[in-house]
Amino acid sequence: MSAHNNNNGSQGQATNDHQDLPLTDTTAAPASGGGCCGHAPKTEDLADAGSDDVTECLVMAGTPVIKSQAEAEGLFRDYQGQRYWFCCAACGPLFDADPDRYANAA
């Protein structure tokens, strides 16, 4: 498996991290990181975040996302007047490939 995108412009590699995962099955997430390839926010960050600043990644259902952190890292998409936040760089391109699939699940 290839490495995650490190914001160096190689977004094509990022999707390989998730190619074999059923995208809405949280049981497929690795146990070592507690979410999408280990990208769940730290417990203390979740505790400090306000409830309106926490959502769930639509691509890797069940993985919490702190909206402000996701926005600072560019891990979001605007689609049909709504903003969607992601847990890692690999989820954005997956959303882009079939946005209706994820937007309708919200």
C-alpha positions as CSV (number, residue, x, y, z in Angstrom):
1,M,0.0,0.0,0.0
2,S,1.2,3.5,-0.7
3,A,1.7,6.2,1.8
4,H,-0.9,8.9,2.5
5,N,-0.6,12.2,0.7
6,N,1.6,14.5,2.6
7,N,0.2,17.6,0.8
8,N,3.0,17.4,-1.7
9,G,0.7,17.4,-4.6
10,S,0.7,13.6,-5.1
11,Q,-3.0,13.1,-4.5
12,G,-3.2,10.2,-6.8
13,Q,-1.5,8.0,-4.3
14,A,-3.8,8.9,-1.4
15,T,-6.7,6.8,-2.7
16,N,-4.6,3.6,-2.6
17,D,-4.8,3.7,1.2
18,H,-8.6,3.0,1.0
19,Q,-8.9,0.9,-2.1
20,D,-9.8,-2.3,-0.3
21,L,-11.9,-0.9,2.4
22,P,-15.7,-1.0,2.3
23,L,-16.3,2.7,2.6
24,T,-19.2,2.7,5.0
25,D,-18.2,-0.3,7.1
26,T,-16.5,1.0,10.2
27,T,-15.4,-2.6,11.1
28,A,-12.9,-2.3,8.3
29,A,-11.0,0.4,10.0
30,P,-7.6,-0.6,11.4
31,A,-7.8,-1.3,15.2
32,S,-4.4,0.3,15.7
33,G,-5.6,3.9,15.0
34,G,-9.3,4.0,15.9
35,G,-10.4,5.2,12.5
36,C,-9.5,5.7,8.9
37,C,-5.9,4.5,8.7
38,G,-5.4,5.9,12.2
39,H,-6.5,9.4,11.5
40,A,-9.1,9.9,14.2
41,P,-8.6,13.0,16.3
42,K,-6.9,12.6,19.7
43,T,-9.2,12.0,22.6
44,E,-8.2,15.2,24.4
45,D,-8.9,17.2,21.2
46,L,-12.3,15.7,20.9
47,A,-13.0,16.5,24.6
48,D,-11.9,20.1,24.1
49,A,-13.9,20.6,20.8
50,G,-17.4,22.0,21.1
51,S,-20.2,19.7,19.9
52,D,-20.8,22.0,16.9
53,D,-17.2,21.6,15.8
54,V,-17.4,17.7,15.7
55,T,-18.9,15.7,12.9
56,E,-18.3,12.3,11.3
57,C,-16.4,11.5,8.1
58,L,-18.9,10.5,5.5
59,V,-16.3,8.4,3.6
60,M,-15.1,6.4,6.6
61,A,-18.4,6.3,8.6
62,G,-17.9,6.3,12.4
63,T,-14.6,8.2,12.3
64,P,-15.0,11.5,14.2
65,V,-13.7,14.7,12.6
66,I,-13.0,18.1,14.2
67,K,-14.2,20.5,11.6
68,S,-11.8,23.3,12.5
69,Q,-8.8,21.0,12.3
70,A,-10.1,19.5,9.0
71,E,-10.5,23.0,7.5
72,A,-7.0,24.0,8.6
73,E,-5.7,21.0,6.8
74,G,-7.9,21.4,3.7
75,L,-9.8,18.2,4.5
76,F,-13.2,19.3,3.3
77,R,-15.3,19.7,0.2
78,D,-18.2,22.1,-0.6
79,Y,-20.9,20.3,-2.6
80,Q,-24.4,21.6,-3.5
81,G,-24.3,24.3,-0.9
82,Q,-23.1,22.0,1.9
83,R,-19.7,21.5,3.5
84,Y,-18.4,18.0,4.2
85,W,-15.3,17.3,6.3
86,F,-13.0,14.3,6.1
87,C,-10.7,12.5,8.5
88,C,-7.7,12.2,6.1
89,A,-6.4,13.3,2.7
90,A,-7.5,10.0,1.1
91,C,-11.2,10.6,1.8
92,G,-11.5,13.8,-0.3
93,P,-10.7,12.1,-3.7
94,L,-13.0,9.3,-2.8
95,F,-15.8,11.8,-2.1
96,D,-14.9,13.6,-5.4
97,A,-15.4,10.3,-7.4
98,D,-19.0,9.9,-6.2
99,P,-20.2,12.9,-4.2
100,D,-23.9,12.0,-4.4
101,R,-23.2,8.6,-2.7
102,Y,-21.8,10.4,0.4
103,A,-23.9,13.5,0.4
104,N,-27.1,11.5,0.3
105,A,-25.8,9.4,3.3
106,A,-25.5,12.6,5.4
